[in-house]
Structures are given as structure tokens and as C-alpha cells.
Amino acid sequence: MMIVAIGVFVIGITFTVVLSFTNSKLFPSFNFVGWRQYEILWSTPRWVQSVTNIWFYGFGHIVLCMGVGFALAVAMDQRIRGEDAFRTIFLYPFALSAVITGLVWQLMLDPIWGFQAFVRSLGFADFTFAPLANGETALIGMIVASVWNGVGVTMAILLAGLRGIDEEIWKAARVDGIPAWRTYVSIVVPMMRGAVATALVLLVVNVVRTFDIVIAMTGGGPGIATQMPATYVIDNINSRNVGHGMAAATCMLAPIAVLIIIQAVFRWRASRRGRTTS
């Protein structure tokens, strides 16, 4: 396991970072140019637009997945009838690839074959609903599709965290007359911070590497309205500009690395605090 981790991940990431400081074209080279690739990168309007897009897309995706996922987890935690069936239904979209998800939602949002055509067939001839054809709403359509795909696994992770809460805590809260919503906010959620952190890291990783669903739904359009950093990296590598693409890939790695470091620091502090109190 350590050999795989070092050989595949560590060396691969190191190779990517090193190449970002070179002028590699079709094939890797070690002709170092310093920070030149990063200067070009952040002066390129398409890259800046891609970063802006992913911040908007990521915020909507993460907030909705965490909010809806937690609401579904709370509902499932009530030991409802048919829980297994509902869990399967909610997890089913996650079993589909991002390409299939994108194609399904691209069809549903298509003005000729999708929801707009269906409503018009009911007699509402002036009804208009084509979010993917409008640069101002295309990202919102992508967010809806991505949330449909990812909310189920978020629910499963948070449900596991909820099931780990001691039943005595709920009994004590009811005896003290604490409202259910206050119990969740003040007691339960802080106690399941491990599950929340895991779900958050997975969502951030999925956002940063967003590629398939973009290609399937919009191809990055209209214009560059739905361009993402991952599509920018792939396009530059395909256009024989490897050094520039690796610089963009390194910038994509940065937020994940920062998040993992912050999580590691919090865990280290918690373990240190536990040793001190014991």
C-alpha cells in the first residue's frame, strides 16, 4: 500500500509540479522557466473565467449537497418504513457516471426534447425554459445535475455519523426539554464533525476535478460560460502545451492540499487536547 501511495500519488504529483515550471510542449522537458507559466496562466481570461465558474459552481454544489444530504439523513434516521428502498433510490444517481448524469440532464433541460417541450405540449406555447442555452443560467443547470448525482452519497456519510450518536444523548435532551432542532445544531452536528469533514472533503475533491459533466452537458459553453479548470488543463495538454497545463493542474491541487492540511491540524489539536485532559 505504501509503495502504491508513493509510486503513484507522490511521484505523480511531484512530476506535475516540476513540469509546471518548465516550457514542456508535446513531450515533458526540463527546461525550467521559473514562474513564467503561472504568470501566463493568471493573465489568461479563459483561466480566470474558469476559476470564477468553479467558485460559483462549487459553492452551490457543496451547500446544496450538504444541506439536502443532511435533511435526508435526518429523515432516514427516524427509522422510517422502507428505509432500505429509499436509501437505494437516493444512492442510485451516484452509481451513474458523471457522463450519464450530464447526458440525462442535458436531455431534460433541452428546449426541443426536455421540460420546455413537455410543458408546451400541454398548451402553454409561450413557456420558455432553456437554462443551458443561456450563459447566465447554464451553471445553475449544471449545479442541479451535480447535486442530483452527489447528494445520495453525502446523505449516506452523514447518516452513518448520525447513527453513531449515543441514544442516551437524545434521551437526556428530551428530558431537559431541548427542542429537536437545537439538539441537532448544538449537540449532534458537533459530535459528528468527522462525518461532516469526510463529506466536505469528498465534495471539494469532486468539484475541483469537475470535467465529465461539463463535457456531457454544455461542452464548456455557451462561449466559456461553463468552462472549468479541469477542461482548461485537458485542452492545453491536447494542444501540446504540457507545461502550461501542468501549471493549471498544480493550481487545482492547491485548495485540496490546504483543506487536507487544515483537517490534519484540527485532528492533531484534538488528539493533543485529549492526551492533555487524560
Steps between C-alpha positions, in 0.01 A plus 500: 500500500783740584677412174185579302443825692858617444542366149169615356387800700806669648724457195216590263415818690869595526544445125200725430633782718850475350368511142299813584831690526614390153409590143398143413300475179401165351747300710629573853825696516701646783573838352399704804342843451418583864160650567441589136221244446312629805532861383357405161231290667361773722506753217289273277130604504379146437682368808374785717145431378548130576605579858204737543266231366629229732463724806135566414437139402685362803319722749160400363590132473649468849234705682211318334655153537577557868163662575279259308719204596472584870123546473467161331729340760287640782185367332657158448620494861138492617490126422240553230326212328672393179830657602705260289296581190531875552874471564538311172298762312706788640831323433409388149608826325845468656537160334468669161806654339520877471469463122167316530378756754596783268329342200180431696474856627610647169205321342256611772613864470510497122241747359401264215477168685489587868282672758425800279366280219290301748334809648437646157335174395248562779389820328735762649655609173686799647670305779881533488746295702844447347762573768787331315453728200552812710847588627352655816308187604704213352706457818181477706379215279832323555473549876156337503632200308808462719297523821265229370808285442682566829240560769437129558855414607510812719181378667655156556812645667300734725253224583790285619606790721148537640477128573819531704340740749424337834126460560550622858578847366160519335329381817683758710407776255132401511505490881651849510235625258747599228329538159604249233648766269708640785626152585614451142668840473665520842572136586464253214677682215811585710521135607493375140767741375701204365218401264442863403871549426511182291196603296640850455840376377337263251275778369791741460703238314205429269458871431867559420517211252169586331542407135272222372172669586615822328588318179174304504269794575647812343846434359611807694251732328318710420831671419710441810209536743546151646874450448669329796870470598501128414379568145763773471774255604387230256468746212854630555647150522316400181629815329860400583552754776585260783691746720214747503248223566707373793507851649120506487487149651728611785268792573212251514694295755557797733149528658486124563841508666400796719178327607681177587764690699232689695319174575827339614576796729157481663536125554847549648370767737207280603726203569744718692217648704375148574842389623528812717162450667566128559 
